[in-house]
C-alpha cells in the first residue's frame, strides 16, 4: 500500500471517529430532553402520588430542582454547575420491573443520586440510569435531526401527553385518573365515618413514639445547647425518632464533634450543609462520617455566614433599606455558599454605579435574589424577585415605581395571614381538634375557606382528631387525617 493510500485511510478513520464522538456528545435541545425523560416523568409524576402526600411533596420539590438544573444547562454560555443531590420516589411500571426487590409496600421505591453533569445529554442519561429506567429510546432520539426551532425550546416538564400514548402502552392516564377521583370523591362526613376509627388507632399506637421524640429532642437541645431541631419535610414520628436516635448515637461516639453545633438550629433535610438562614442541615441519607465532617467545617461556614450578613447590610444601605431574604419555603433549600456567591456578584454589580435612593425609602420591603432571571418582578405576596445581574439604573427605576404596589401587597399578605391564624384558632377550639395544620401548597385564602366550612360542618366525629388541609383524602401513619381544602359537604 502506497503512502498516499495509507494517509487517506488514516484520515477517513479519524473523520469517522470524530463523527462518532460528535454524535455521542451532541447537545440535546429542550424538546429532546422532554422526550428522553418521558419514562422518568411517568415513574415520578406527582399526580400518581395522591394518596401519599409526603412522597408527592418530595417528588414535586425534586422536579423543581431538576428543572432548574436543566434550564441552567440550556442557557447560552452556561458554566459548570454545583453538584445537586436529588431524591425521588419511583413508581413500579412495566419498564422498571427489574427492580421490584427495592419496592416499598406502597408500590414505589426511593432513589437518591447526585448530578455532577455539565451538559443536557449526560444529565438525562444520569437520571434514567439512576432510576433504573430504559434508555433504548435515546439511540433513536440521538439519530433524529435537530431543527433550530427545537433547539430554542426551553426545558419544560410535561403534564399532558397524547391519549394514544396510554392506549398503546397500557399505562394509566393521570389526567383521567384525577377526573375519575374527583367524580367519586366522597363527602367529608362519609369519609370520616369510614376512617375515624383507623385514625384513632394509629394515633394511639404512635403515642409512645411521640413521647420518645419529645424526650430525645429536649435532651439533645439541652445537652449541646442547640437553638432548635427541625425537619425539612413532614416525615412521620417513627422516621423522626430514628433520625434523632442516629444523632444521639453520634453524640455518644464522638462528643467532641458535636461542640461546634452549639447555638445552631439543626434541620434534618435531603442533603448536609448549612442553609441560607444559617441552620445546620443533616442529610437523612448520609452516614455519621459525613455528619462529623460537616461539624468540623462549621467554623468555616460561620465565617461565610458572617460575610453573607455583611453583604446583606451593604445591599440594604445601597437600596434604600430593602431587606434581602432567602428563598426558603418558595422552592428548594438554598445552601449558604450559593447565597454568598449570588450576594457577592450582585453587590459588585451594584457598586459599579452610584444610585440615588433615599436611605429609608424602601424600608419594610423584601427582595429575593435569583440567578438566571432576565428581568425583575414583583411577587403577588409583596416581595421583589431580582436577577443578580440586573442593571442598577433599571433596578432603581423598577423598585421606585413598584414600591407602592409592593407595600399594598405586603400589607394584604399580613392581613390574610392574621385572618388565617384567627380562623384556624377558632376552628381548633370550636371543634375540639387535637391539631390543625396545612400543607405548604395550600394558600392562606384556601385555608380560610376550609376552616369556615369545617366550623359550619361541626361533625361529631372530629373531636380529638388532627386535621391537615391538603389536596387529597389520606390517613397518615401516625393517625393524622389529610382532607382536601375544598372538600365536599
Phi, psi and omega in degrees: 000132181289165179297321181295319178296318180298319179295318180297318179297317180298317180296318179299317179296318180296320178295319179297319179296318180296319180295319178297318180297316179295322178299317181288330185261006183303130181289126177286144173278175177299319180294320178299317181298319178300313181295320182293329184267008181304314178299325179293313179300319181295330182277335186239001185304128183302335181299338180273359184245034182300325181273001180229079186302323183292314179295324176300316181296318179301313181294321179298312181293320180293323177295322177299316180296316180296318179299317178298320179298314181294319180299320179294324178293329183278350181285142179300134177071025181293142181263178178298134181264156176290145177304142182230125178268130181234147175232131177230150167259118188256125180286156174281119176235174180298332182276353182234031184288347182282356181241028184294340180293339181268358185289142171280171180297338181281352178098012176219166184229144177280137179227128176238139178206165181244130176269121176233017186275157182239012175213160187294318182300313180295324180294313178299315179298317179299315181297313182295317179295317182297327181266008179055044180255156185295151182230010182298325182293344180294327181295314179293324180295318182292333181283333184291142180292152182251113180277156178301325180296320180293322182296334183274350183287124179289157179293135182210137180277116183285151176245325181251137174237163180298141183299331181295336179297316181287325178295318183287317185275337184084001177288162180275140179277115183298325180295318179293321178296319179297317180295320179294321179297322179292324181293324183260010182299128183283167172284161182297315182298319179294319181292322178296320178300322183278341188234353183298318182296318180296318180297318180297318180296315180296322179295315180297322179293332183273353185302315177300321180290325178296318178296319179295321179297315178298317182296313181296317181297314180296318182295314181292319180297319182288316186293324185244016175053049179277143178292325180184165171234125184228175179227135180291326182238165182274063177291158179289169183298318181298319179295317180294320178300315181296326178292317178292322177296322178295318178294324179293321177297319178297321180297324179288318183286324185218073182296334181297321183294334184283345185296329180291348180280350186305128178085352181267155167268133180260132180236120173282121190222190181283333181214156183275153179149198174240131182273180186294341179268000179087010178276144180275118181264128177250114179296126185290344178260359180276158179264172184302325180300320180289323176295315180300317179299321177296316180300323179292334182271355185300322176303320178292322177296323180294322176299318179296322178295319178297318177296322179297315179296322178297318178297320178299317180296317180296316180296320179298319179295323181285336185244039170069024176092001177294145183257135174273123181242149178289158182272022180292145182089341180254000182176201180298153179295133182263123177293153182297323181295321179293317178298317180300316179298319180293316179297318182296316179295320180293318180295316179298323178290326185288323185277358178288338179227144182275119179264151182248076178244135177299139185306332182237018185291335181243021179297142180090354179254156182238155176219149177242129178271135180227143175276147170085352178284146182269333183212154178287156179212165178246120181286154181296340178273001172103351179264150178276145173243112191242131173291142184289346179251026183293141178293122186306312179299319178294323178297316180300314181297320181293314181298317182292322182286329184260358181303316177300316178297320180297319180293320178297315181292321178296317179296317179296322179296317180296319178296319180294319178294321177294320177295321178296315180298319179293319180295320179293320180296316179297317180296318181299318183282315185293330181260359181055043179284150175285329179194156179215125182214183179212158174281153182302332182284350178272123183282168179298318179298318179294321180293322178298315178297320179298315181296320179297319179291321179297320180295324178287327183293310178048055179290137179292350181271352187280326182308132178089358181264158171253117182255134176239119178287124185221212177239356183218160171277136178193143172259116183282166188292341179257011176095359176286146182250121174266130178231151176295139180298332180255041184303155178275140179275000000 
